[in-house]
């Protein structure tokens, strides 16, 4: 796993043993959209933030703050 992928929800995805493809299917998104969010190239919309928070059992506000923090580092 690439070092950059360990940040943010990558750890949760890895611990849940889920691929980006599996996340895309569960959220009804394309694999490309998941990849962009995973790499901090774009922010998910509100519905996806909520879905990701449920999927990874994490507070939506905290998750959004982490996405914003990662995007600022780019």
C-alpha positions in Angstrom: 0.0 0.0 0.0 1.3 3.4 -0.9 2.3 5.7 2.0 -0.2 8.4 0.9 -3.0 5.9 0.9 -2.6 5.2 4.6 -3.9 8.7 5.5 -7.6 9.5 6.0 -10.0 6.7 5.3 -7.4 4.5 3.7 -6.6 3.0 7.1 -10.3 2.2 7.6 -10.6 0.8 4.1 -7.5 -1.3 4.6 -8.6 -2.6 8.0 -12.0 -3.4 6.6 -10.2 -5.3 3.8 -12.2 -3.4 1.2 -11.0 -2.4 -2.2 -11.8 0.9 -3.8 -14.0 -1.1 -6.2 -16.0 -2.5 -3.3 -16.4 1.0 -1.8 -17.6 2.3 -5.2 -20.2 -0.4 -5.4 -21.5 0.2 -1.9 -21.7 3.9 -2.4 -23.0 3.8 -6.0 -20.0 5.7 -7.3 -17.6 5.1 -10.0 -14.2 3.7 -9.2 -12.6 6.8 -10.6 -14.6 9.0 -8.2 -13.6 6.9 -5.3 -10.0 7.1 -6.4 -10.1 11.0 -6.7 -11.5 11.2 -3.1 -9.1 8.6 -1.8 -6.1 10.6 -3.2 -7.4 13.9 -2.0 -8.1 15.3 -5.5 -11.7 16.1 -4.8 -14.1 16.2 -2.0 -17.1 13.9 -1.7 -20.6 15.4 -1.7 -22.7 15.5 1.5 -24.5 12.2 0.7 -21.2 10.4 0.2 -19.8 11.9 3.4 -22.7 10.4 5.3 -22.5 7.1 3.5 -18.7 6.9 4.1 -19.2 7.8 7.8 -21.7 4.9 8.1 -19.5 2.5 6.2 -16.4 3.2 8.3 -18.3 3.9 11.6 -16.9 7.4 11.8 -18.5 10.8 12.6 -19.4 12.6 9.4 -18.0 16.0 10.6 -14.7 14.4 11.5 -14.5 12.6 8.2 -15.2 15.9 6.3 -12.5 17.7 8.3 -10.0 15.0 7.4 -10.9 15.2 3.7 -10.4 19.0 3.8 -7.1 18.7 5.7 -5.8 16.2 3.2 -6.9 18.4 0.2 -5.1 21.4 1.7 -1.8 19.4 1.8 -2.0 19.0 -2.0 
